[in-house]
Amino acid sequence: MIDRPARIGLDRPLRTAIIGASASGGWALESHVPAIQSLDGYELTAVATRSRRSAEAAMDAFGADRGYDDPAELFADADIDLVTIGVRVPAHRELVLAAVAAGKHVLTEWPLGRDVAEAQELRDAAADAGVHAVIGLQARMSAAVQRTRQLIQDGALGRILCARLYDSTVAFGPASPQSDADLEDPANGATHIAIHGGHALDLATVLTGPITPACVLQSTQYPEVAVEGGDTLIRSIPDHLLVFGRTHEGAPLSVEVVGGRPPDDTPFHLEITGTEARIVLVGGAIRGFQSGRLRLRVNGEEQTIEEFPDLPEAAANVAGLYRALREDITTGTTTAPSFDHAVRLTQLIAGIGAPA
């Protein structure tokens, strides 16, 4: 393993490039761009898209200095410190390997790879390159989650007696836009269980520690999917997951991840009961609870928590992730979730029998 690059001084922003930043819409537009632009320690230096025309449009829209339609040119740019990879999972491997080989720090959307072997390959490549490699599990950076974690660590709940998490999404239901049809193929590594199950299980482990599954129920509630344009697709992946297990301290825990729920339902609910107090996190967003602000109640009393109040909802947790990454790079801490953590989570999902 080569030595880690010199730490970047606090007097200079991290010069960041986003691959997959479109001015016409999408996750990067909603989250990564405003998050980076809101932080003093970052500069959005470059964007990369599939065409020169869209790259120039994104560059103009986001105020970036450079726009690329060839990722290789971006990786060769000596003025880029960090590359955010915000494209579909099947493209992660090639882009991550090229980025770390060029000595760039990377932040990659979850899931990291199409399966455990691919995730391990990317983790090892980043480690050998000596760069910081962070996975986009931003829910753990929610201000409400951070407060909850601190309360648990401080012993405010006493001994944890039980925990249950319910997460639902309108996606992976009876209908799908054409642009999401590839998510139905388990070979692409971005199934309902991999994406939403991964975020849910990650949050559960952040708050309660490692989980030992005891019973796993998976089912396909919507076996036929009406694809935009008139086609019908036979679903071959689970759209419902229910995990019963125990925390590392032996408390019973359940995690339920549901696809195809109506958008007006409460999409997310996490309850942790201890001998001294009960904590509830509620909320959610159209793209999943990880992309929205959560509300915290302690013994039924709403807690006032404000962080990044001026940011769009989808950007708040992502901004927390970038802030943690900069702290790791500049001070040597390990706060942001790493590729090594991504491998462990991918293994957990694979271990419960879900495509990952």
C-alpha positions as CSV (number, residue, x, y, z in Angstrom):
1,M,0.0,0.0,0.0
2,I,1.4,3.4,-0.9
3,D,1.4,6.3,1.6
4,R,-1.7,8.4,1.9
5,P,-1.5,11.8,0.1
6,A,-0.5,14.8,2.1
7,R,-3.4,16.3,4.1
8,I,-5.0,19.3,2.5
9,G,-4.7,22.5,4.6
10,L,-7.8,24.1,5.9
11,D,-7.0,27.3,3.9
12,R,-7.9,25.7,0.6
13,P,-11.2,24.2,-0.5
14,L,-11.5,20.7,-1.8
15,R,-11.7,21.0,-5.6
16,T,-14.5,18.6,-6.5
17,A,-15.9,17.1,-9.7
18,I,-19.2,15.4,-10.1
19,I,-19.7,12.6,-12.7
20,G,-23.4,12.4,-13.5
21,A,-24.4,16.0,-12.7
22,S,-27.1,17.0,-15.2
23,A,-28.6,20.5,-15.3
24,S,-31.9,19.0,-16.5
25,G,-32.7,17.0,-13.3
26,G,-31.6,14.0,-11.2
27,W,-30.2,13.2,-7.8
28,A,-26.9,15.1,-8.2
29,L,-28.8,18.3,-9.1
30,E,-31.1,17.9,-6.0
31,S,-28.4,16.9,-3.5
32,H,-24.7,16.9,-4.4
33,V,-24.6,20.3,-6.1
34,P,-26.4,22.3,-3.4
35,A,-24.5,20.5,-0.7
36,I,-21.1,21.3,-2.2
37,Q,-22.0,24.8,-2.9
38,S,-23.2,25.4,0.7
39,L,-19.9,24.3,2.3
40,D,-17.0,26.7,2.8
41,G,-14.5,23.9,2.5
42,Y,-15.5,22.8,-1.0
43,E,-15.4,24.2,-4.6
44,L,-17.4,22.6,-7.4
45,T,-14.6,22.7,-10.0
46,A,-15.8,20.4,-12.7
47,V,-18.7,18.3,-14.0
48,A,-18.9,15.3,-16.3
49,T,-21.8,14.0,-18.3
50,R,-22.3,11.8,-21.4
51,S,-22.2,14.6,-24.0
52,R,-20.3,17.8,-24.5
53,R,-23.5,19.7,-24.8
54,S,-24.9,18.5,-21.5
55,A,-21.5,19.0,-19.8
56,E,-21.4,22.6,-20.9
57,A,-25.0,23.1,-19.8
58,A,-24.2,21.7,-16.3
59,M,-21.0,23.7,-16.1
60,D,-23.0,26.9,-16.8
61,A,-25.9,26.0,-14.5
62,F,-23.7,25.1,-11.5
63,G,-20.9,27.6,-11.9
64,A,-18.2,25.0,-12.4
65,D,-15.0,26.0,-14.2
66,R,-14.9,22.9,-16.4
67,G,-17.1,20.4,-18.1
68,Y,-16.1,17.0,-19.5
69,D,-17.8,14.4,-21.6
70,D,-14.8,12.0,-21.2
71,P,-14.1,10.9,-17.6
72,A,-10.5,10.1,-18.5
73,E,-9.9,13.8,-19.2
74,L,-11.4,14.7,-15.8
75,F,-9.2,12.1,-14.0
76,A,-6.1,13.6,-15.7
77,D,-7.0,17.1,-14.4
78,A,-4.4,17.9,-11.7
79,D,-6.7,20.5,-10.2
80,I,-9.3,18.0,-9.1
81,D,-9.0,16.6,-5.5
82,L,-12.2,14.7,-5.1
83,V,-14.5,12.9,-7.6
84,T,-18.2,12.2,-6.8
85,I,-19.5,9.3,-8.8
86,G,-23.2,9.8,-9.1
87,V,-24.2,7.4,-11.9
88,R,-25.8,3.9,-12.1
89,V,-24.1,1.0,-10.2
90,P,-22.9,-0.9,-13.3
91,A,-20.7,2.1,-14.2
92,H,-19.1,2.4,-10.7
93,R,-16.3,-0.2,-11.2
94,E,-14.7,1.4,-14.2
95,L,-15.0,4.9,-12.9
96,V,-13.8,4.2,-9.3
97,L,-10.8,2.2,-10.6
98,A,-9.8,5.0,-12.9
99,A,-10.3,7.7,-10.3
100,V,-8.3,6.1,-7.6
101,A,-5.5,5.2,-10.0
102,A,-5.3,8.9,-10.8
103,G,-4.9,9.6,-7.1
104,K,-8.3,11.2,-6.6
105,H,-10.4,10.9,-3.4
106,V,-13.8,9.4,-4.3
107,L,-17.3,9.6,-3.0
108,T,-19.5,7.0,-4.6
109,E,-23.2,6.5,-4.4
110,W,-24.6,3.4,-2.7
111,P,-24.5,0.5,-3.6
112,L,-20.8,0.5,-4.2
113,G,-20.7,-2.5,-6.6
114,R,-22.9,-5.0,-8.2
115,D,-21.9,-7.7,-5.7
116,V,-19.6,-8.5,-2.9
117,A,-16.6,-9.3,-5.1
118,E,-16.9,-6.0,-7.0
119,A,-17.2,-4.0,-3.8
120,Q,-14.1,-5.7,-2.4
121,E,-12.2,-5.0,-5.5
122,L,-13.0,-1.3,-5.3
123,R,-12.2,-1.1,-1.6
124,D,-8.8,-2.8,-2.2
125,A,-8.0,-0.5,-5.1
126,A,-8.8,2.6,-3.1
127,A,-6.7,1.3,-0.2
128,D,-3.8,0.6,-2.5
129,A,-4.0,4.0,-4.0
130,G,-3.9,5.6,-0.5
131,V,-6.9,7.8,-1.1
132,H,-10.0,8.5,0.9
133,A,-13.0,6.5,-0.4
134,V,-16.4,7.3,1.0
135,I,-19.8,5.6,0.3
136,G,-23.0,7.5,0.0
137,L,-24.8,6.3,3.0
138,Q,-25.9,9.8,4.1
139,A,-28.8,8.9,6.4
140,R,-26.3,8.4,9.3
141,M,-25.3,12.1,8.8
142,S,-28.8,13.3,9.5
143,A,-28.8,15.8,12.4
144,A,-31.6,13.8,14.1
145,V,-29.7,10.6,13.7
146,Q,-26.6,12.1,15.1
147,R,-28.5,13.4,18.1
148,T,-30.1,10.0,18.6
149,R,-26.8,8.2,18.4
150,Q,-25.4,10.6,21.0
151,L,-28.3,10.0,23.4
152,I,-27.8,6.3,23.1
153,Q,-24.0,6.6,23.7
154,D,-24.6,8.8,26.7
155,G,-26.9,6.2,28.2
156,A,-30.1,8.3,28.1
157,L,-32.1,5.3,27.0
158,G,-30.6,3.0,29.6
159,R,-30.4,-0.6,28.3
160,I,-32.0,-1.1,24.9
161,L,-35.0,-3.4,25.1
162,C,-36.1,-3.6,21.5
163,A,-36.0,-1.7,18.2
164,R,-38.1,-1.7,15.1
165,L,-37.6,0.1,11.8
166,Y,-40.2,0.5,9.0
167,D,-39.1,2.0,5.7
168,S,-41.3,2.3,2.5
169,T,-41.0,3.8,-0.9
170,V,-43.3,4.4,-3.9
171,A,-40.6,2.8,-6.0
172,F,-40.5,-0.9,-6.8
173,G,-44.3,-1.1,-6.9
174,P,-46.8,-2.1,-9.6
175,A,-45.4,0.5,-12.1
176,S,-42.0,1.8,-13.2
177,P,-40.7,4.6,-15.4
178,Q,-38.7,3.3,-18.4
179,S,-35.6,5.0,-16.9
180,D,-35.8,2.7,-13.8
181,A,-36.5,-0.6,-15.6
182,D,-32.8,-1.6,-15.2
183,L,-33.3,-1.7,-11.4
184,E,-35.4,-4.8,-11.8
185,D,-32.3,-6.8,-13.0
186,P,-30.4,-8.2,-10.1
187,A,-27.3,-8.4,-12.2
188,N,-27.1,-4.6,-12.0
189,G,-26.8,-4.6,-8.2
190,A,-29.4,-1.9,-7.6
191,T,-32.5,-3.7,-6.5
192,H,-35.0,-2.6,-3.9
193,I,-33.3,-4.7,-1.2
194,A,-29.8,-3.5,-2.2
195,I,-30.7,0.2,-2.3
196,H,-33.5,0.7,0.3
197,G,-32.6,-2.3,2.4
198,G,-29.0,-1.2,2.5
199,H,-29.9,2.3,3.7
200,A,-32.3,0.9,6.3
201,L,-29.9,-1.8,7.7
202,D,-27.0,0.8,7.8
203,L,-29.1,3.1,9.9
204,A,-30.1,0.3,12.2
205,T,-26.5,-0.7,12.8
206,V,-25.4,2.9,13.3
207,L,-27.8,3.3,16.2
208,T,-27.9,-0.2,17.7
209,G,-24.6,-1.8,16.7
210,P,-24.0,-4.9,14.6
211,I,-27.1,-7.0,13.8
212,T,-27.3,-10.7,13.8
213,P,-30.3,-11.8,11.6
214,A,-32.3,-14.7,13.0
215,C,-35.2,-14.8,10.4
216,V,-35.5,-13.2,7.0
217,L,-38.7,-13.1,5.0
218,Q,-38.6,-11.8,1.4
219,S,-41.5,-11.7,-1.0
220,T,-42.6,-10.2,-4.3
221,Q,-45.9,-8.4,-3.8
222,Y,-46.0,-7.0,-7.3
223,P,-45.0,-9.8,-9.7
224,E,-46.0,-7.8,-12.8
225,V,-44.7,-4.3,-13.4
226,A,-46.3,-1.9,-15.9
227,V,-43.3,-0.2,-17.5
228,E,-43.9,3.3,-18.9
229,G,-44.6,3.0,-22.6
230,G,-46.9,0.0,-22.4
231,D,-44.5,-2.9,-21.7
232,T,-45.1,-5.4,-18.8
233,L,-42.1,-6.8,-16.9
234,I,-42.1,-9.9,-14.8
235,R,-40.4,-9.0,-11.5
236,S,-37.7,-11.4,-10.5
237,I,-36.6,-9.6,-7.3
238,P,-38.2,-9.2,-3.9
239,D,-40.0,-5.9,-3.3
240,H,-40.6,-6.6,0.4
241,L,-38.1,-7.5,3.1
242,L,-38.6,-8.3,6.7
243,V,-35.6,-9.1,9.0
244,F,-35.9,-10.3,12.5
245,G,-32.7,-10.3,14.5
246,R,-30.8,-9.2,17.6
247,T,-28.5,-6.3,18.3
248,H,-24.9,-7.1,19.5
249,E,-26.3,-6.7,23.1
250,G,-29.1,-9.2,22.5
251,A,-32.1,-6.8,22.1
252,P,-34.7,-8.0,19.6
253,L,-34.9,-5.9,16.4
254,S,-37.0,-5.9,13.3
255,V,-36.3,-4.1,10.0
256,E,-39.1,-4.0,7.3
257,V,-38.5,-2.5,3.9
258,V,-41.6,-2.1,1.7
259,G,-41.8,-1.2,-2.0
260,G,-44.8,0.2,-3.8
261,R,-46.4,2.1,-0.9
262,P,-48.7,5.1,-1.6
263,P,-46.8,8.4,-1.4
264,D,-49.2,9.8,1.3
265,D,-48.4,7.1,3.8
266,T,-45.8,7.7,6.6
267,P,-42.8,6.4,4.7
268,F,-40.4,5.9,7.6
269,H,-40.6,5.1,11.4
270,L,-37.8,3.9,13.7
271,E,-38.5,3.3,17.4
272,I,-36.0,2.3,20.0
273,T,-37.2,1.5,23.5
274,G,-34.9,1.4,26.5
275,T,-35.3,0.9,30.2
276,E,-35.1,4.7,30.7
277,A,-36.5,6.3,27.6
278,R,-38.1,5.7,24.1
279,I,-36.8,7.4,21.0
280,V,-38.8,7.7,17.7
281,L,-37.5,8.9,14.4
282,V,-40.1,9.7,11.7
283,G,-40.2,11.3,8.3
284,G,-39.0,10.3,4.9
285,A,-38.9,11.6,1.3
286,I,-39.9,10.6,-2.2
287,R,-36.5,9.1,-2.9
288,G,-36.3,7.3,0.5
289,F,-35.8,8.3,4.1
290,Q,-32.1,8.8,3.5
291,S,-32.8,11.7,1.3
292,G,-34.9,13.7,3.7
293,R,-34.9,15.3,7.1
294,L,-36.1,13.2,10.0
295,R,-37.9,14.3,13.2
296,L,-36.8,13.1,16.6
297,R,-39.1,12.5,19.6
298,V,-37.9,11.5,23.0
299,N,-40.6,10.1,25.3
300,G,-43.2,11.7,22.9
301,E,-41.6,15.1,23.0
302,E,-40.5,16.7,19.7
303,Q,-36.9,17.8,19.7
304,T,-35.7,20.9,18.0
305,I,-32.9,20.1,15.7
306,E,-31.8,22.4,12.9
307,E,-28.8,21.8,10.6
308,F,-28.4,23.2,7.1
309,P,-31.8,24.8,7.4
310,D,-31.3,26.7,4.1
311,L,-30.6,23.6,2.1
312,P,-33.1,21.6,0.1
313,E,-34.3,18.6,2.0
314,A,-32.4,16.2,-0.3
315,A,-29.1,18.0,0.2
316,A,-29.0,18.3,4.0
317,N,-27.7,14.8,4.8
318,V,-25.4,14.8,1.8
319,A,-23.9,18.0,3.1
320,G,-23.2,16.3,6.4
321,L,-21.4,13.5,4.5
322,Y,-19.2,16.0,2.6
323,R,-18.4,17.8,5.8
324,A,-17.3,14.6,7.5
325,L,-15.2,13.6,4.4
326,R,-13.4,17.0,4.5
327,E,-12.7,16.5,8.2
328,D,-11.3,13.0,7.5
329,I,-9.0,14.3,4.8
330,T,-7.7,17.3,6.7
331,T,-7.4,15.9,10.2
332,G,-7.1,12.1,9.7
333,T,-10.4,11.2,11.4
334,T,-12.6,8.4,10.1
335,T,-16.1,9.7,10.5
336,A,-17.5,9.3,7.0
337,P,-18.5,5.8,5.9
338,S,-15.7,4.1,4.0
339,F,-15.5,1.6,1.2
340,D,-14.6,-0.9,3.9
341,H,-17.9,-0.3,5.6
342,A,-19.7,-0.6,2.2
343,V,-18.2,-4.0,1.8
344,R,-19.4,-5.1,5.2
345,L,-22.9,-3.9,4.4
346,T,-22.9,-5.6,1.0
347,Q,-21.9,-8.8,2.8
348,L,-24.8,-8.4,5.3
349,I,-27.3,-8.0,2.5
350,A,-25.8,-10.9,0.6
351,G,-25.9,-13.0,3.8
352,I,-29.6,-12.5,4.2
353,G,-30.2,-13.9,0.7
354,A,-30.9,-10.7,-1.2
355,P,-29.2,-9.7,-4.4
356,A,-26.3,-7.3,-3.6
